[in-house]
Amino acid sequence: MQDELKLLGGAMVTLALATSALVIVPHVQLRAGEAPAGLKPYTAQQLRGREVYIRNGCVYCHSQQPRDKAQAPDDQRGWGRASVAADYYYDTPHLLGTMRTGPDLFNIGARQPSSDWHLGHMFQPRAYVPGSIMPSYPYLFDYKEAAEPGDRVVNLPPGFKPLGKVVVAKPEVLDLVAYLQSLDHTYPVLPAPQAKKEGAPNAAK
């Protein structure tokens, strides 16, 4: 019985140390952080699009966290600088991703600002990226004999337009595209302030 108590006590201490190191300490370090000046809050439409992004499992194949040059050539792939904690100030939950079946989307709004491109790519990825293994999302679109006032018609490349039909984007895919276009973290990030060393002379007043 005494050995079991020691084992349980050791496990609890280990769990407490791990929780402190991985949860509590990072929370204390980051809770006072501020959003970079170039980072804007999401609009209502972009937030709806973010929910569409989550519902359709985009996070399972796309990351939103370019790595440092010392770890991977993500900057050479055109994905931008390494991300920092402040870049996710308005993100709840964070959609960092754990796999890259497709490219990183941290700056897809800067790389592909065209809504026509995004809409067509969602309808048929291989029309824009030959050999892409990304699934198409036809249920986010309607097929009509003719466009109606207010419809957002998808302009597809030759050979991908359905005969006798027009492809019209549903509201949820328009929201998703608005969210993707908001992913632009090309603003500069200031380095974290250095902590003052004890005994260092005070700055001139």
Backbone as CSV, one residue per row, in Angstrom:
resi,resn,N_x,N_y,N_z,CA_x,CA_y,CA_z,C_x,C_y,C_z
1,MET,0.838,-1.207,0.000,0.000,0.000,0.000,0.870,1.253,0.000
2,GLN,1.955,1.217,0.755,2.847,2.366,0.830,3.500,2.631,-0.525
3,ASP,3.876,1.563,-1.245,4.470,1.723,-2.573,3.463,2.327,-3.556
4,GLU,2.213,1.925,-3.410,1.182,2.464,-4.297,0.983,3.961,-4.056
5,LEU,1.035,4.380,-2.797,0.902,5.798,-2.481,2.075,6.597,-3.031
6,LYS,3.285,6.030,-2.932,4.463,6.700,-3.479,4.344,6.851,-4.995
7,LEU,3.868,5.750,-5.633,3.706,5.795,-7.087,2.680,6.840,-7.494
8,LEU,1.548,6.876,-6.761,0.505,7.859,-7.054,1.006,9.274,-6.807
9,GLY,1.728,9.450,-5.695,2.271,10.772,-5.384,3.252,11.240,-6.441
10,GLY,4.121,10.327,-6.902,5.090,10.679,-7.942,4.403,11.058,-9.244
11,ALA,3.341,10.314,-9.573,2.603,10.613,-10.799,1.939,11.988,-10.714
12,MET,1.382,12.309,-9.546,0.721,13.602,-9.384,1.715,14.755,-9.466
13,VAL,2.893,14.550,-8.862,3.929,15.591,-8.924,4.389,15.793,-10.366
14,THR,4.590,14.689,-11.079,5.002,14.779,-12.487,3.958,15.505,-13.322
15,LEU,2.676,15.173,-13.086,1.598,15.832,-13.815,1.545,17.323,-13.499
16,ALA,1.741,17.677,-12.235,1.706,19.083,-11.837,2.855,19.863,-12.476
17,LEU,4.044,19.263,-12.526,5.193,19.930,-13.144,4.974,20.111,-14.646
18,ALA,4.460,19.067,-15.276,4.218,19.157,-16.714,3.158,20.212,-17.028
19,THR,2.098,20.256,-16.238,1.043,21.249,-16.443,1.584,22.661,-16.243
20,SER,2.424,22.835,-15.248,3.012,24.151,-15.000,3.891,24.590,-16.166
21,ALA,4.722,23.650,-16.651,5.668,23.995,-17.708,4.987,24.216,-19.056
22,LEU,3.938,23.447,-19.348,3.337,23.479,-20.676,2.079,24.335,-20.778
23,VAL,1.454,24.637,-19.637,0.199,25.390,-19.677,0.295,26.699,-18.897
24,ILE,0.634,26.606,-17.612,0.574,27.781,-16.742,1.626,28.820,-17.113
25,VAL,2.877,28.393,-17.249,3.956,29.340,-17.556,3.735,30.025,-18.909
26,PRO,3.422,29.283,-20.001,3.138,29.980,-21.266,1.954,30.942,-21.163
27,HIS,0.930,30.556,-20.404,-0.232,31.446,-20.252,0.171,32.750,-19.574
28,VAL,0.978,32.675,-18.541,1.433,33.871,-17.832,2.290,34.740,-18.744
29,GLN,3.134,34.093,-19.568,4.018,34.844,-20.452,3.255,35.564,-21.563
30,LEU,2.159,34.972,-22.045,1.494,35.500,-23.228,0.224,36.288,-22.946
31,ARG,-0.291,36.233,-21.711,-1.596,36.846,-21.457,-1.572,38.358,-21.602
32,ALA,-0.423,38.980,-21.423,-0.338,40.440,-21.523,0.052,40.893,-22.924
33,GLY,0.119,39.948,-23.886,0.514,40.305,-25.238,-0.523,41.173,-25.929
34,GLU,-0.080,41.916,-26.920,-0.972,42.784,-27.687,-0.925,42.390,-29.155
35,ALA,-1.993,42.702,-29.863,-2.045,42.411,-31.294,-1.094,43.348,-32.041
36,PRO,-0.386,42.836,-33.043,0.457,43.723,-33.863,-0.396,44.792,-34.535
37,ALA,0.217,45.939,-34.811,-0.523,47.058,-35.393,-1.149,46.694,-36.734
38,GLY,-0.498,45.819,-37.487,-1.000,45.456,-38.811,-2.054,44.375,-38.808
39,LEU,-2.338,43.767,-37.664,-3.311,42.681,-37.572,-4.685,43.247,-37.242
40,LYS,-5.661,42.942,-38.078,-7.003,43.476,-37.890,-7.936,42.389,-37.345
41,PRO,-8.911,42.767,-36.509,-9.904,41.786,-36.036,-10.715,41.247,-37.209
42,TYR,-11.231,40.045,-37.056,-12.068,39.463,-38.091,-13.409,40.198,-38.177
43,THR,-13.922,40.321,-39.379,-15.268,40.843,-39.568,-16.267,39.720,-39.283
44,ALA,-17.549,40.060,-39.225,-18.585,39.045,-38.995,-18.570,38.003,-40.111
45,GLN,-18.388,38.441,-41.358,-18.352,37.489,-42.466,-17.137,36.580,-42.373
46,GLN,-15.985,37.137,-42.015,-14.778,36.326,-41.896,-14.897,35.306,-40.769
47,LEU,-15.555,35.670,-39.688,-15.779,34.721,-38.593,-16.696,33.585,-39.033
48,ARG,-17.728,33.909,-39.819,-18.584,32.845,-40.361,-17.778,31.936,-41.270
49,GLY,-16.915,32.537,-42.085,-16.067,31.742,-42.975,-15.092,30.865,-42.223
50,ARG,-14.644,31.347,-41.091,-13.749,30.546,-40.246,-14.459,29.292,-39.752
51,GLU,-15.740,29.422,-39.427,-16.524,28.267,-39.007,-16.692,27.278,-40.158
52,VAL,-16.872,27.789,-41.373,-16.959,26.910,-42.546,-15.633,26.176,-42.742
53,TYR,-14.535,26.872,-42.549,-13.188,26.290,-42.639,-13.046,25.130,-41.649
54,ILE,-13.529,25.326,-40.439,-13.444,24.286,-39.411,-14.366,23.115,-39.754
55,ARG,-15.608,23.410,-40.139,-16.586,22.357,-40.424,-16.146,21.451,-41.564
56,ASN,-15.456,22.021,-42.538,-15.047,21.241,-43.694,-13.684,20.580,-43.517
57,GLY,-13.100,20.690,-42.330,-11.869,19.977,-42.030,-10.631,20.503,-42.720
58,CYS,-10.646,21.769,-43.142,-9.467,22.332,-43.819,-8.225,22.261,-42.939
59,VAL,-8.437,22.348,-41.620,-7.317,22.363,-40.674,-6.578,21.025,-40.657
60,TYR,-7.205,19.950,-41.139,-6.553,18.649,-41.129,-5.478,18.515,-42.205
61,CYS,-5.570,19.330,-43.246,-4.614,19.241,-44.347,-3.757,20.497,-44.523
62,HIS,-4.139,21.582,-43.859,-3.409,22.845,-44.010,-2.998,23.381,-42.641
63,SER,-1.750,23.813,-42.559,-1.274,24.467,-41.342,-1.377,25.979,-41.511
64,GLN,-1.201,26.680,-40.408,-1.110,28.140,-40.417,0.031,28.543,-39.485
65,GLN,1.197,27.963,-39.717,2.342,28.257,-38.853,3.660,28.005,-39.600
66,PRO,4.072,28.963,-40.451,5.374,28.823,-41.094,6.484,28.711,-40.056
67,ARG,7.470,27.889,-40.368,8.560,27.672,-39.420,9.739,28.596,-39.700
68,ASP,10.620,28.671,-38.726,11.809,29.500,-38.836,12.748,28.952,-39.905
69,LYS,13.547,29.853,-40.471,14.494,29.456,-41.518,15.428,28.348,-41.055
70,ALA,15.754,28.346,-39.763,16.676,27.328,-39.249,16.040,25.946,-39.195
71,GLN,14.715,25.877,-39.260,14.018,24.603,-39.153,13.531,24.068,-40.486
72,ALA,13.141,24.958,-41.399,12.588,24.520,-42.679,12.614,25.690,-43.665
73,PRO,12.615,25.402,-44.971,12.644,26.482,-45.973,11.259,27.032,-46.285
74,ASP,10.441,27.235,-45.263,9.077,27.704,-45.500,9.051,29.077,-46.159
75,ASP,10.000,29.946,-45.828,10.029,31.275,-46.443,10.337,31.173,-47.935
76,GLN,11.187,30.202,-48.325,11.508,30.005,-49.733,10.320,29.436,-50.502
77,ARG,9.415,28.779,-49.800,8.205,28.264,-50.439,7.161,29.360,-50.630
78,GLY,7.475,30.566,-50.141,6.548,31.676,-50.304,5.518,31.784,-49.202
79,TRP,5.740,31.084,-48.103,4.757,31.056,-47.019,4.962,32.173,-46.016
80,GLY,6.058,32.913,-46.132,6.269,34.062,-45.256,7.166,33.759,-44.073
81,ARG,7.342,34.770,-43.262,8.189,34.661,-42.078,7.606,33.660,-41.082
82,ALA,8.437,33.256,-40.124,7.946,32.372,-39.065,6.900,33.102,-38.229
83,SER,5.851,32.402,-37.867,4.783,33.017,-37.078,5.220,33.203,-35.635
84,VAL,4.581,34.168,-34.971,4.825,34.422,-33.552,3.478,34.412,-32.840
85,ALA,3.503,34.323,-31.529,2.264,34.197,-30.755,1.288,35.330,-31.033
86,ALA,1.791,36.556,-31.213,0.908,37.711,-31.407,0.092,37.612,-32.691
87,ASP,0.552,36.821,-33.659,-0.186,36.678,-34.915,-1.550,36.035,-34.714
88,TYR,-1.733,35.336,-33.608,-2.978,34.611,-33.362,-3.831,35.298,-32.287
89,TYR,-3.624,36.580,-32.125,-4.292,37.321,-31.055,-5.819,37.198,-31.137
90,TYR,-6.364,37.213,-32.343,-7.820,37.182,-32.514,-8.344,35.776,-32.815
91,ASP,-7.492,34.775,-32.743,-7.889,33.420,-33.114,-8.342,32.603,-31.913
92,THR,-9.596,32.190,-31.907,-10.129,31.296,-30.880,-11.141,30.367,-31.539
93,PRO,-10.864,29.073,-31.643,-9.612,28.414,-31.275,-8.524,28.676,-32.325
94,HIS,-7.294,28.394,-31.953,-6.191,28.534,-32.896,-6.239,27.390,-33.900
95,LEU,-5.978,27.713,-35.150,-6.031,26.709,-36.213,-4.632,26.489,-36.781
96,LEU,-3.702,26.123,-35.900,-2.305,25.950,-36.313,-2.146,24.802,-37.293
97,GLY,-2.911,23.717,-37.099,-2.764,22.543,-37.947,-1.576,21.708,-37.531
98,THR,-1.618,20.427,-37.879,-0.523,19.512,-37.535,0.017,18.777,-38.752
99,MET,-0.616,18.953,-39.918,-0.168,18.283,-41.143,-0.149,19.284,-42.288
100,ARG,0.628,18.943,-43.324,0.697,19.777,-44.521,0.482,18.913,-45.756
101,THR,-0.685,18.324,-45.838,-1.045,17.644,-47.072,-1.149,18.674,-48.183
102,GLY,-1.599,19.868,-47.820,-1.610,21.013,-48.716,-0.693,22.087,-48.174
103,PRO,-0.511,23.193,-48.896,0.416,24.244,-48.447,-0.077,24.960,-47.196
104,ASP,0.846,25.615,-46.527,0.511,26.434,-45.365,-0.321,27.631,-45.827
105,LEU,-1.336,28.002,-45.030,-2.259,29.072,-45.414,-2.098,30.347,-44.583
106,PHE,-1.006,30.458,-43.854,-0.786,31.607,-42.979,-0.899,32.929,-43.739
107,ASN,-0.468,32.938,-45.000,-0.497,34.152,-45.817,-1.208,33.936,-47.149
108,ILE,-2.175,33.029,-47.194,-2.838,32.755,-48.469,-3.569,33.983,-48.991
109,GLY,-4.030,34.864,-48.112,-4.702,36.076,-48.551,-3.769,37.017,-49.296
110,ALA,-2.479,36.981,-48.970,-1.493,37.801,-49.671,-1.046,37.117,-50.960
111,ARG,-0.906,35.790,-50.921,-0.456,35.053,-52.105,-1.536,34.980,-53.176
112,GLN,-2.780,34.820,-52.746,-3.890,34.689,-53.685,-5.025,35.636,-53.258
113,PRO,-4.935,36.905,-53.589,-5.969,37.856,-53.157,-7.249,37.786,-53.978
114,SER,-7.252,37.063,-55.103,-8.396,37.040,-56.003,-9.519,36.145,-55.471
115,SER,-10.696,36.710,-55.321,-11.841,35.903,-54.895,-12.253,34.933,-55.996
116,ASP,-12.088,35.319,-57.273,-12.402,34.416,-58.378,-11.546,33.155,-58.295
117,TRP,-10.258,33.333,-57.987,-9.365,32.173,-57.876,-9.830,31.250,-56.755
118,HIS,-10.119,31.804,-55.606,-10.522,30.988,-54.461,-11.821,30.240,-54.739
119,LEU,-12.803,30.924,-55.326,-14.082,30.282,-55.611,-13.903,29.144,-56.612
120,GLY,-13.174,29.408,-57.683,-12.933,28.357,-58.670,-12.133,27.206,-58.099
121,HIS,-11.174,27.519,-57.248,-10.339,26.485,-56.632,-11.150,25.615,-55.686
122,MET,-12.096,26.196,-54.974,-12.953,25.402,-54.101,-13.893,24.507,-54.915
123,PHE,-14.335,25.013,-56.069,-15.238,24.227,-56.905,-14.504,23.068,-57.577
124,GLN,-13.313,23.342,-58.115,-12.522,22.299,-58.770,-11.038,22.649,-58.680
125,PRO,-10.346,22.125,-57.649,-8.933,22.471,-57.435,-8.041,22.170,-58.633
126,ARG,-8.297,21.078,-59.364,-7.422,20.680,-60.456,-7.522,21.595,-61.673
127,ALA,-8.527,22.471,-61.672,-8.611,23.465,-62.741,-7.546,24.545,-62.566
128,TYR,-7.006,24.662,-61.346,-6.031,25.706,-61.035,-4.672,25.144,-60.639
129,VAL,-4.674,23.961,-60.047,-3.424,23.315,-59.639,-3.448,21.882,-60.176
130,PRO,-2.914,21.656,-61.370,-2.923,20.305,-61.935,-2.252,19.302,-60.991
131,GLY,-2.893,18.164,-60.814,-2.339,17.142,-59.931,-2.681,17.325,-58.476
132,SER,-3.444,18.373,-58.144,-3.831,18.598,-56.753,-4.666,17.430,-56.239
133,ILE,-4.429,17.052,-54.978,-5.231,15.984,-54.362,-6.302,16.559,-53.440
134,MET,-6.452,17.871,-53.452,-7.491,18.497,-52.636,-8.868,18.108,-53.172
135,PRO,-9.805,17.756,-52.291,-11.156,17.431,-52.770,-11.880,18.690,-53.240
136,SER,-12.822,18.503,-54.143,-13.673,19.618,-54.548,-14.856,19.705,-53.585
137,TYR,-15.504,20.844,-53.566,-16.619,21.072,-52.640,-17.846,21.539,-53.428
138,PRO,-18.415,20.657,-54.277,-19.547,21.072,-55.124,-20.790,21.458,-54.342
139,TYR,-20.937,20.953,-53.110,-22.127,21.271,-52.324,-22.125,22.708,-51.811
140,LEU,-21.019,23.421,-52.013,-20.970,24.834,-51.636,-21.418,25.736,-52.787
141,PHE,-21.903,25.112,-53.876,-22.290,25.871,-55.067,-23.641,25.364,-55.575
142,ASP,-24.297,26.218,-56.347,-25.542,25.856,-57.011,-25.329,25.873,-58.522
143,TYR,-26.064,24.987,-59.238,-26.081,24.984,-60.696,-27.406,25.599,-61.147
144,LYS,-27.329,26.581,-62.019,-28.543,27.234,-62.496,-28.527,27.363,-64.012
145,GLU,-29.733,27.466,-64.569,-29.846,27.687,-66.007,-29.328,29.077,-66.371
146,ALA,-29.608,30.037,-65.511,-29.157,31.411,-65.731,-28.992,32.095,-64.383
147,ALA,-28.053,33.011,-64.319,-27.802,33.728,-63.071,-28.949,34.675,-62.761
148,GLU,-29.233,34.840,-61.504,-30.262,35.762,-61.040,-29.606,36.997,-60.429
149,PRO,-30.358,38.095,-60.309,-29.774,39.300,-59.705,-29.208,38.993,-58.309
150,GLY,-27.996,39.433,-58.062,-27.350,39.210,-56.772,-26.531,37.943,-56.698
151,ASP,-26.611,37.072,-57.711,-25.829,35.830,-57.701,-24.355,36.121,-57.934
152,ARG,-23.520,35.356,-57.267,-22.063,35.438,-57.498,-21.681,34.259,-58.383
153,VAL,-21.535,34.536,-59.663,-21.204,33.497,-60.637,-19.718,33.182,-60.553
154,VAL,-19.402,31.890,-60.580,-18.007,31.448,-60.516,-17.451,31.390,-61.932
155,ASN,-16.379,32.119,-62.174,-15.736,32.141,-63.484,-14.703,31.032,-63.556
156,LEU,-15.032,29.981,-64.278,-14.165,28.802,-64.361,-13.355,28.817,-65.652
157,PRO,-12.168,28.185,-65.634,-11.362,28.091,-66.851,-12.084,27.270,-67.922
158,PRO,-11.747,27.473,-69.191,-12.352,26.681,-70.265,-12.143,25.179,-70.017
159,GLY,-13.168,24.407,-70.286,-13.092,22.966,-70.090,-13.627,22.510,-68.753
160,PHE,-13.880,23.435,-67.853,-14.390,23.076,-66.524,-15.782,23.667,-66.266
161,LYS,-16.324,24.355,-67.250,-17.655,24.920,-67.085,-18.701,23.869,-67.447
162,PRO,-19.683,23.612,-66.593,-20.743,22.655,-66.931,-21.576,23.166,-68.092
163,LEU,-21.859,22.271,-69.050,-22.586,22.660,-70.248,-23.997,23.140,-69.905
164,GLY,-24.336,24.309,-70.417,-25.688,24.830,-70.252,-26.032,25.301,-68.857
165,LYS,-25.051,25.393,-67.984,-25.306,25.784,-66.599,-24.349,26.894,-66.183
166,VAL,-24.768,27.641,-65.198,-23.846,28.567,-64.537,-23.661,28.088,-63.107
167,VAL,-22.468,28.264,-62.594,-22.155,27.860,-61.226,-22.221,29.102,-60.340
168,VAL,-23.046,29.016,-59.305,-23.271,30.153,-58.417,-22.797,29.794,-57.014
169,ALA,-22.040,30.673,-56.407,-21.500,30.438,-55.065,-22.579,30.619,-54.012
170,LYS,-22.647,29.685,-53.076,-23.562,29.817,-51.944,-22.957,30.770,-50.911
171,PRO,-23.776,31.322,-50.015,-23.254,32.277,-49.027,-22.111,31.721,-48.185
172,GLU,-22.167,30.431,-47.823,-21.125,29.899,-46.947,-19.752,29.858,-47.611
173,VAL,-19.696,29.607,-48.935,-18.392,29.609,-49.589,-17.886,31.036,-49.780
174,LEU,-18.795,31.993,-49.922,-18.370,33.399,-49.967,-17.773,33.812,-48.627
175,ASP,-18.364,33.320,-47.540,-17.814,33.595,-46.208,-16.435,32.954,-46.061
176,LEU,-16.305,31.714,-46.544,-15.021,31.011,-46.457,-13.939,31.757,-47.223
177,VAL,-14.268,32.225,-48.412,-13.290,32.971,-49.213,-12.902,34.269,-48.506
178,ALA,-13.867,34.922,-47.878,-13.553,36.149,-47.131,-12.572,35.850,-46.007
179,TYR,-12.750,34.700,-45.349,-11.812,34.319,-44.285,-10.423,34.045,-44.859
180,LEU,-10.348,33.301,-45.956,-9.050,32.988,-46.555,-8.336,34.261,-47.001
181,GLN,-9.085,35.213,-47.542,-8.473,36.468,-47.976,-7.972,37.301,-46.799
182,SER,-8.518,37.058,-45.607,-8.068,37.808,-44.423,-6.744,37.284,-43.876
183,LEU,-6.311,36.113,-44.338,-5.080,35.513,-43.818,-3.878,36.157,-44.503
184,ASP,-3.496,37.293,-43.993,-2.374,38.071,-44.523,-1.567,38.593,-43.333
185,HIS,-0.437,37.948,-43.074,0.420,38.326,-41.945,1.756,38.870,-42.448
186,THR,1.685,39.686,-43.497,2.916,40.216,-44.084,3.397,41.492,-43.392
187,TYR,2.698,41.914,-42.356,3.124,43.094,-41.603,4.394,42.751,-40.795
188,PRO,5.210,43.759,-40.481,6.414,43.485,-39.673,6.054,43.193,-38.221
189,VAL,6.828,42.339,-37.608,6.633,42.006,-36.198,7.834,42.505,-35.415
190,LEU,7.559,43.309,-34.392,8.645,43.838,-33.572,9.190,42.749,-32.674
191,PRO,10.504,42.750,-32.425,11.064,41.753,-31.513,10.543,41.943,-30.104
192,ALA,10.485,40.858,-29.361,10.016,40.930,-27.978,10.959,41.798,-27.162
193,PRO,10.432,42.608,-26.250,11.293,43.468,-25.437,12.203,42.646,-24.539
194,GLN,13.427,43.104,-24.414,14.405,42.416,-23.579,14.205,42.790,-22.110
195,ALA,14.269,41.795,-21.264,14.131,42.051,-19.828,15.358,42.778,-19.309
196,LYS,15.154,43.722,-18.391,16.275,44.461,-17.816,17.069,43.582,-16.878
197,LYS,18.367,43.704,-16.960,19.228,42.965,-16.061,19.393,43.731,-14.752
198,GLU,19.431,42.986,-13.658,19.608,43.633,-12.365,20.971,44.318,-12.306
199,GLY,20.969,45.529,-11.799,22.222,46.252,-11.660,22.580,47.076,-12.886
200,ALA,21.754,46.931,-13.970,22.029,47.699,-15.163,21.720,49.161,-14.917
201,PRO,22.492,50.073,-15.491,22.248,51.507,-15.261,20.912,51.929,-15.835
202,ASN,20.230,52.852,-15.183,18.958,53.357,-15.665,19.160,54.184,-16.927
203,ALA,18.133,54.167,-17.757,18.209,54.967,-18.984,18.214,56.445,-18.623
204,ALA,18.812,57.238,-19.483,18.871,58.667,-19.240,17.476,59.245,-19.220
205,LYS,17.195,60.118,-18.281,15.876,60.717,-18.146,15.801,61.985,-18.987
